[in-house]
Amino acid sequence: MYSCWVVLLIKLNIMKEQLLTTLENAKNYTLSVAAAMPRDAYDFKPADAIWTFNELLHHIGYGIYWWEENFIKQKESDWNPPAITAGKDETTAYLTGAFRALKESIGNIAPGDNGIKGFYATMDHITHHRGQATVYLRCKGITPPEYTY
């Protein structure tokens, strides 16, 4: 018969595996959306009053860092985005780094921890803006990558 600690460790590992799977899907789909926009169209925006595609993807990346810091690590920080990344390669690298940092933070989440709520809030923010990015693609006549879950 398993001790309470063994059962807790098994549940913790299952929870982290589920979080990591969710994160991997979000990362892969977000980077697929980023890859679908041609390099010379990263400055595209469907209307004057909104972000360019590049600015939108940079916002997703910074949002990952900010939500992770405030709601997963529980370290209060001001909203203070860095300068916008310049173009497809730099923006994709920034997004990749943000997803990598978030993956590392998941390793420190414990069952019942508020960091789990922070993780799902981060995923919600990514999904919200990634949905906008797919509309940008459609405005350029590009079919977005098929959504996978």
C-alpha positions in Angstrom: 0.0 0.0 0.0 1.3 3.5 -0.9 2.0 5.9 1.8 0.4 9.4 1.7 3.7 10.9 0.5 4.0 8.5 -2.5 0.4 9.2 -3.5 1.0 12.9 -3.2 4.2 12.7 -5.4 2.3 10.6 -8.0 -0.5 13.2 -8.1 2.1 16.1 -8.3 3.8 14.4 -11.2 0.5 13.8 -13.1 -0.5 17.5 -12.5 2.9 18.8 -13.8 2.7 16.5 -16.8 -0.7 17.9 -17.6 0.5 21.5 -17.2 3.6 20.8 -19.4 1.4 19.2 -22.1 -0.9 22.2 -22.1 2.1 24.5 -22.3 3.8 22.5 -25.1 0.6 22.7 -27.2 0.2 26.4 -26.6 3.9 27.0 -27.5 3.8 24.9 -30.6 0.6 26.5 -31.9 1.7 30.1 -31.0 5.0 29.5 -32.9 3.1 28.0 -35.8 1.0 31.2 -36.0 4.2 33.3 -35.8 5.8 31.2 -38.6 2.8 31.5 -40.9 3.1 35.3 -41.3 5.7 36.2 -43.9 8.8 38.1 -42.7 7.9 41.2 -44.7 4.4 41.3 -43.2 5.3 41.5 -39.5 4.6 45.2 -39.7 1.0 44.5 -40.9 -2.0 45.7 -38.9 -5.6 45.5 -40.0 -6.5 48.9 -38.6 -4.6 52.0 -37.7 -5.5 52.0 -34.0 -4.2 48.5 -33.2 -0.8 46.7 -32.9 1.2 45.4 -35.8 1.5 41.6 -36.0 5.0 41.9 -34.6 3.8 44.1 -31.7 1.0 41.7 -30.9 3.4 38.7 -30.8 5.9 40.7 -28.6 3.0 41.4 -26.3 2.2 37.7 -26.0 5.9 37.1 -25.1 6.1 39.9 -22.5 2.7 38.8 -21.1 4.1 35.4 -20.5 7.0 36.8 -18.5 4.8 39.2 -16.6 2.1 36.8 -15.7 4.7 34.2 -14.7 6.4 36.7 -12.4 3.3 38.0 -10.8 1.0 35.0 -10.7 3.1 31.9 -10.8 6.2 33.0 -8.9 4.0 35.4 -6.8 6.6 38.3 -7.1 4.9 41.6 -7.7 6.3 43.5 -10.7 5.0 46.5 -12.6 3.8 46.3 -16.2 6.9 47.6 -17.9 7.4 46.0 -21.4 10.8 46.2 -23.0 11.3 47.7 -26.4 9.5 45.8 -29.2 11.5 43.1 -30.8 12.6 43.8 -34.3 11.1 41.5 -36.9 10.2 37.8 -37.3 13.4 36.2 -36.1 13.9 38.3 -33.0 10.2 38.1 -32.0 10.1 34.3 -32.5 13.2 34.0 -30.3 11.6 36.2 -27.7 8.5 34.0 -27.7 10.5 30.9 -27.5 12.5 32.2 -24.5 9.2 33.2 -22.7 7.8 29.8 -23.2 11.1 28.2 -22.0 11.0 30.3 -18.8 7.4 29.4 -18.1 8.2 25.8 -18.5 11.0 26.1 -15.9 8.6 27.8 -13.5 6.1 24.9 -13.7 8.6 22.7 -12.0 8.2 24.8 -8.8 4.4 24.6 -8.7 2.9 22.6 -5.9 -0.6 21.1 -5.6 -3.0 23.7 -4.3 -0.5 26.4 -5.1 -1.9 29.7 -6.4 0.7 29.3 -9.2 -1.6 26.9 -10.9 -4.3 29.6 -11.2 -1.5 31.9 -12.5 -0.6 29.3 -15.1 -4.1 29.0 -16.4 -4.5 32.8 -16.4 -1.3 33.0 -18.5 -2.7 30.4 -20.9 -5.9 32.5 -21.2 -3.9 35.6 -22.0 -1.9 33.7 -24.7 -5.0 32.3 -26.2 -6.8 35.6 -26.3 -4.0 37.4 -28.2 -3.1 34.4 -30.4 -6.7 34.4 -31.6 -6.2 38.0 -32.6 -3.0 37.0 -34.5 -5.0 34.4 -36.5 -7.3 37.1 -37.6 -4.3 39.1 -38.8 -3.3 36.1 -40.9 -6.7 35.8 -42.4 -6.7 39.5 -43.2 -3.5 38.8 -45.2 -5.2 35.9 -47.0 -3.3 33.3 -45.0 -5.0 30.3 -43.6 -3.9 29.9 -40.0 -2.3 26.7 -38.9 -4.8 24.1 -37.8 -5.4 24.3 -34.0 -4.2 21.3 -32.1 -4.9 20.4 -28.5 
